[in-house]
């Protein structure tokens, strides 16, 4: 689905302006090599639009968690190289995001040129959202474009702070993220199914509760399901489980009934008694037959069939979080087949997100293009679906004009 130019960005006079773009180039790397670059590719249309309309483009991003220190392996050099390849032009780069070098580079940047500033998280002032630091990032720029959906739930200097110094709007990618994720609430298609997995209930409870009045069915797997099974009195053995959240899980199950929303938990599971590995012996058992020395690591065959039947009948599917420990072959089947079922639901709107969810797609060679929308945000997607106000979006203005 092509990006549509729906934000205030395409209403502006950009010729001769210096535009500060907060991108999300936090891509996986190993030994200086980018392993996967979809986050880079997805911001290219916005950069090209700005260049086409005569702007000079200054890019900001973080990479990893250097915690306020310069970490050589977290420099953005590989990102600069990849950007240059995609844009088919030289992308300039500084060795710092503030200071004399960055200031001079911004001042000397001409229309049609692109400058990448160094990792913003080399400074604690970034995560602490200190105004002087944000002001220096914004210095000598005319407009701020928010194009890093994966970080809009953070009130950092480069995501929220700079917008207090410059006119600020969404980029095309962030505009699409907001439009697609809002559709689950504002334009839901029924039957609507929420597929939720992953490890912890804390990060998912708000999403589940927010969808109880909207969703027809909620399918729960992964370590998250263990907490619900424990809350219902099932033995979960040595499985990952937040036992202190059992009461919360019980309340959610009651609220689901009040909202006439069906919550489906695993009826059978895949367990092992061994150390987790690609060669661990697996056993498919009903949930009532889990023993004290078992570890639940995937949904079982009957549950897979049950979940995929629900997905097949759905008109809108929202998925966040794997349904098992998919990184290991014996425990990947549930996530794989549910992903394939969502891919094959051609008549449904399919919205996916979360780092582990996207990693599962790559592992199973399922292209992102197979779905209506795959979000670039993990925590941001969850908080958006939870209905929270995201600082990096709340600070933006819309439909501004620049003379």
Rosetta blueprint (number, residue, H / E / L):
1 X L
2 X L
3 X L
4 X L
5 X L
6 X L
7 X L
8 X H
9 X H
10 X H
11 X H
12 X L
13 X L
14 X L
15 X L
16 X L
17 X L
18 X E
19 X E
20 X E
21 X E
22 X E
23 X E
24 X L
25 X L
26 X L
27 X L
28 X L
29 X E
30 X E
31 X L
32 X L
33 X E
34 X E
35 X L
36 X L
37 X L
38 X H
39 X H
40 X H
41 X H
42 X L
43 X L
44 X H
45 X H
46 X H
47 X H
48 X H
49 X H
50 X H
51 X H
52 X H
53 X L
54 X L
55 X L
56 X E
57 X E
58 X E
59 X E
60 X E
61 X L
62 X L
63 X L
64 X L
65 X L
66 X L
67 X L
68 X L
69 X L
70 X L
71 X L
72 X H
73 X H
74 X H
75 X L
76 X L
77 X H
78 X H
79 X H
80 X H
81 X H
82 X H
83 X H
84 X H
85 X H
86 X H
87 X H
88 X L
89 X L
90 X L
91 X E
92 X E
93 X E
94 X L
95 X L
96 X L
97 X L
98 X L
99 X L
100 X H
101 X H
102 X H
103 X H
104 X H
105 X H
106 X H
107 X H
108 X L
109 X L
110 X L
111 X L
112 X L
113 X L
114 X E
115 X E
116 X E
117 X L
118 X L
119 X L
120 X H
121 X H
122 X H
123 X L
124 X H
125 X H
126 X H
127 X H
128 X L
129 X L
130 X L
131 X H
132 X H
133 X H
134 X H
135 X H
136 X H
137 X H
138 X H
139 X L
140 X L
141 X L
142 X L
143 X E
144 X E
145 X E
146 X E
147 X E
148 X L
149 X H
150 X H
151 X H
152 X L
153 X L
154 X L
155 X L
156 X L
157 X L
158 X L
159 X L
160 X L
161 X H
162 X H
163 X H
164 X H
165 X L
166 X L
167 X E
168 X E
169 X E
170 X E
171 X L
172 X H
173 X H
174 X H
175 X H
176 X H
177 X H
178 X H
179 X H
180 X H
181 X H
182 X H
183 X H
184 X H
185 X H
186 X H
187 X L
188 X L
189 X L
190 X L
191 X L
192 X E
193 X E
194 X E
195 X E
196 X E
197 X L
198 X L
199 X L
200 X L
201 X L
202 X L
203 X L
204 X L
205 X H
206 X H
207 X H
208 X H
209 X H
210 X H
211 X H
212 X L
213 X L
214 X L
215 X L
216 X L
217 X E
218 X E
219 X E
220 X E
221 X L
222 X H
223 X H
224 X H
225 X H
226 X H
227 X H
228 X H
229 X H
230 X H
231 X H
232 X L
233 X L
234 X L
235 X L
236 X L
237 X L
238 X L
239 X L
240 X L
241 X L
242 X L
243 X H
244 X H
245 X H
246 X H
247 X H
248 X H
249 X H
250 X H
251 X H
252 X H
253 X H
254 X H
255 X H
256 X H
257 X H
258 X H
259 X L
260 X L
261 X L
262 X E
263 X E
264 X E
265 X L
266 X L
267 X L
268 X E
269 X E
270 X E
271 X E
272 X E
273 X L
274 X L
275 X L
276 X L
277 X L
278 X L
279 X L
280 X L
281 X L
282 X L
283 X E
284 X E
285 X E
286 X E
287 X H
288 X H
289 X H
290 X L
291 X L
292 X L
293 X L
294 X L
295 X E
296 X E
297 X E
298 X E
299 X E
300 X L
301 X H
302 X H
303 X H
304 X H
305 X H
306 X H
307 X H
308 X H
309 X H
310 X H
311 X H
312 X H
313 X L
314 X L
315 X L
316 X E
317 X E
318 X E
319 X E
320 X E
321 X L
322 X L
323 X L
324 X L
325 X L
326 X L
327 X L
328 X L
329 X H
330 X H
331 X H
332 X L
333 X H
334 X H
335 X H
336 X H
337 X H
338 X H
339 X H
340 X H
341 X H
342 X H
343 X H
344 X L
345 X L
346 X L
347 X L
348 X L
349 X E
350 X E
351 X E
352 X E
353 X E
354 X L
355 X H
356 X H
357 X H
358 X H
359 X H
360 X H
361 X H
362 X H
363 X H
364 X L
365 X L
366 X L
367 X L
368 X H
369 X H
370 X H
371 X L
372 X L
373 X E
374 X E
375 X L
376 X L
377 X L
378 X L
379 X H
380 X H
381 X H
382 X H
383 X H
384 X H
385 X H
386 X H
387 X L
388 X L
389 X L
390 X L
391 X H
392 X H
393 X H
394 X H
395 X L
396 X L
397 X L
398 X L
399 X L
400 X L
401 X L
402 X L
403 X L
